[in-house]
Amino acid sequence: MPFYHSLGHIPDKRHVVFKNPQGKLYQEELVGTQGFSSLSSLVYHLHPPTCVKQKGKPYSVKPEIAVENSLNAMSFSGFDIKPNKDYLESRKVLFVNNSLHIALAAPTASTPYFFKNADADELLFVHKGSGIVHTMYGQLPFKYGDYILIPRGTVYKINFDTEDNRLLIVESFSPVFTPKRYRNEFGQLQEHSPFCERDIKRPQNLQTIDEKGEFDILIKKKGTIFPYVYLYHPFDVVGWDGYHYPYTFSIFNFEPLTGRIHMPPPIHQSFESAGFVVCSFVPRLYDYHPDAIPAPYHHSNIDSDEILYYVDGDFMSRNNIKKGQLTLHPGGIPHGPHPGAIERSIGQKETQELAVMIDPFAPMMITEEAMKIDVKDYYKSWLTEEA
């Protein structure tokens, strides 16, 4: 949950006369969600943010569904997604339902255009790469291990430092927040929270760009890209304040909660939305009961699918897992540690695993792009040699 933030110059009151030194009015814009009832920010532009010079031909980017209904445990080789120079074209959607889309991307170049997702909050996890996200709210430097939360309606472009970039991307059609149980009634993160406001990095270095010309903004709405050309640079903001803005949060700033016996996955939760949660598995001490079994017990996901994205380290409950690999364990059938994992975990003191888990509350459909990187017969991986 973002907290109040302000950058640049703003008037003392909302919705009042606010002029530049030459006596010309700044243009006020309210950017908010859920019909004026949720988070919002007031933004002050040099020019009206409404000046469209021309529109291009819309084109579809809807993912093609390969498997609409499945009860198979599956795995996917994420690093087999081919790099692509174009940021949007590099995004390959793997799983979809009505609440979210999950994609991987391997862009090799910075974006020459601006992009706005008008449908969804975007949560990007940076597996490889670094750079700066440029927005009208300011700049967000990012690096390996960062989550980048970009609220819907945010115009942005990304400058990458290198060509070797790997992103996990979640598009959420409901707003993404920090878990409610970590916050008090005023929205402040409490003492038992595994992270605090100091860990949330807000926009910085607000740069007011006063340029007139042709500025390409690709806007995504209902699975379609609408190319727009605006008359004024979208980052002509002199100041803003509010709660609606992009931010970053490093997975390395998530402080793990531990116990004497094995703790359930919700202790790893980092984000939530109406249709899913996101958890961060980070290096941590194992359970310290003398007879503890650090490996997770077998469990059935009755109410949700489970998608794990493996980032780094040796994931203690799985065999033969590589960086960038994903596993999909569907709701309705049990899953658990691979053969030998339970025995290997007993007596171990710590783990260095790093992974992102996404639990959707409705079944995910699997796309054609996902099937291109499918790990064959993953569902048989729990069989022992005797079988």
BELWOJO-V680824 format. One record per residue. N is the residue number from 1. RES is the residue in one small letter. SS is DSSP state (@ for helix, = for strand, . for the rest). Layout:
((N;RES;SS) (N;RES;SS))
//
This chain:
((1;m;.) (2;p;.) (3;f;.) (4;y;.) (5;h;=) (6;s;=) (7;l;=) (8;g;=) (9;h;.) (10;i;.) (11;p;.) (12;d;.) (13;k;.) (14;r;.) (15;h;.) (16;v;.) (17;v;.) (18;f;.) (19;k;=) (20;n;.) (21;p;.) (22;q;.) (23;g;.) (24;k;.) (25;l;=) (26;y;.) (27;q;=) (28;e;=) (29;e;=) (30;l;=) (31;v;=) (32;g;=) (33;t;.) (34;q;.) (35;g;.) (36;f;.) (37;s;.) (38;s;.) (39;l;.) (40;s;=) (41;s;=) (42;l;=) (43;v;=) (44;y;=) (45;h;=) (46;l;.) (47;h;.) (48;p;.) (49;p;.) (50;t;.) (51;c;.) (52;v;=) (53;k;=) (54;q;=) (55;k;=) (56;g;.) (57;k;.) (58;p;.) (59;y;=) (60;s;=) (61;v;.) (62;k;.) (63;p;.) (64;e;.) (65;i;=) (66;a;=) (67;v;=) (68;e;.) (69;n;.) (70;s;.) (71;l;.) (72;n;.) (73;a;.) (74;m;=) (75;s;=) (76;f;=) (77;s;=) (78;g;@) (79;f;@) (80;d;@) (81;i;.) (82;k;.) (83;p;.) (84;n;=) (85;k;.) (86;d;.) (87;y;@) (88;l;@) (89;e;@) (90;s;@) (91;r;.) (92;k;=) (93;v;=) (94;l;=) (95;f;=) (96;v;=) (97;n;.) (98;n;.) (99;s;.) (100;l;=) (101;h;=) (102;i;=) (103;a;=) (104;l;=) (105;a;=) (106;a;.) (107;p;=) (108;t;.) (109;a;.) (110;s;.) (111;t;.) (112;p;.) (113;y;.) (114;f;=) (115;f;=) (116;k;=) (117;n;=) (118;a;.) (119;d;.) (120;a;.) (121;d;=) (122;e;=) (123;l;=) (124;l;=) (125;f;=) (126;v;=) (127;h;=) (128;k;=) (129;g;.) (130;s;.) (131;g;=) (132;i;=) (133;v;=) (134;h;=) (135;t;=) (136;m;.) (137;y;.) (138;g;=) (139;q;=) (140;l;=) (141;p;=) (142;f;=) (143;k;.) (144;y;.) (145;g;.) (146;d;=) (147;y;=) (148;i;=) (149;l;=) (150;i;=) (151;p;.) (152;r;.) (153;g;.) (154;t;.) (155;v;.) (156;y;=) (157;k;=) (158;i;=) (159;n;=) (160;f;=) (161;d;.) (162;t;.) (163;e;.) (164;d;.) (165;n;.) (166;r;=) (167;l;=) (168;l;=) (169;i;=) (170;v;=) (171;e;=) (172;s;=) (173;f;.) (174;s;.) (175;p;.) (176;v;.) (177;f;=) (178;t;.) (179;p;.) (180;k;@) (181;r;@) (182;y;@) (183;r;=) (184;n;.) (185;e;.) (186;f;.) (187;g;.) (188;q;.) (189;l;=) (190;q;.) (191;e;.) (192;h;.) (193;s;.) (194;p;.) (195;f;.) (196;c;.) (197;e;@) (198;r;@) (199;d;@) (200;i;=) (201;k;=) (202;r;=) (203;p;.) (204;q;=) (205;n;.) (206;l;.) (207;q;.) (208;t;.) (209;i;.) (210;d;.) (211;e;.) (212;k;=) (213;g;=) (214;e;=) (215;f;=) (216;d;=) (217;i;=) (218;l;=) (219;i;=) (220;k;=) (221;k;=) (222;k;.) (223;g;.) (224;t;=) (225;i;=) (226;f;=) (227;p;=) (228;y;=) (229;v;=) (230;y;=) (231;l;=) (232;y;=) (233;h;.) (234;p;.) (235;f;.) (236;d;.) (237;v;=) (238;v;=) (239;g;=) (240;w;=) (241;d;=) (242;g;=) (243;y;.) (244;h;.) (245;y;.) (246;p;.) (247;y;=) (248;t;=) (249;f;=) (250;s;=) (251;i;@) (252;f;@) (253;n;@) (254;f;.) (255;e;.) (256;p;.) (257;l;.) (258;t;.) (259;g;.) (260;r;.) (261;i;.) (262;h;.) (263;m;.) (264;p;.) (265;p;@) (266;p;@) (267;i;@) (268;h;@) (269;q;=) (270;s;=) (271;f;=) (272;e;=) (273;s;.) (274;a;.) (275;g;.) (276;f;=) (277;v;=) (278;v;=) (279;c;=) (280;s;=) (281;f;=) (282;v;.) (283;p;.) (284;r;=) (285;l;=) (286;y;.) (287;d;.) (288;y;.) (289;h;.) (290;p;.) (291;d;.) (292;a;.) (293;i;.) (294;p;.) (295;a;.) (296;p;.) (297;y;.) (298;h;.) (299;h;=) (300;s;=) (301;n;.) (302;i;.) (303;d;.) (304;s;.) (305;d;.) (306;e;=) (307;i;=) (308;l;=) (309;y;=) (310;y;=) (311;v;=) (312;d;=) (313;g;.) (314;d;.) (315;f;.) (316;m;.) (317;s;.) (318;r;.) (319;n;.) (320;n;.) (321;i;.) (322;k;.) (323;k;.) (324;g;.) (325;q;=) (326;l;=) (327;t;=) (328;l;=) (329;h;=) (330;p;.) (331;g;.) (332;g;.) (333;i;.) (334;p;=) (335;h;=) (336;g;.) (337;p;.) (338;h;.) (339;p;.) (340;g;.) (341;a;@) (342;i;@) (343;e;@) (344;r;@) (345;s;@) (346;i;.) (347;g;.) (348;q;.) (349;k;.) (350;e;=) (351;t;=) (352;q;.) (353;e;.) (354;l;=) (355;a;=) (356;v;=) (357;m;=) (358;i;=) (359;d;=) (360;p;=) (361;f;.) (362;a;.) (363;p;.) (364;m;.) (365;m;=) (366;i;=) (367;t;=) (368;e;@) (369;e;@) (370;a;@) (371;m;@) (372;k;.) (373;i;.) (374;d;=) (375;v;.) (376;k;.) (377;d;.) (378;y;@) (379;y;@) (380;k;@) (381;s;.) (382;w;.) (383;l;.) (384;t;.) (385;e;.) (386;e;.) (387;a;.))
//
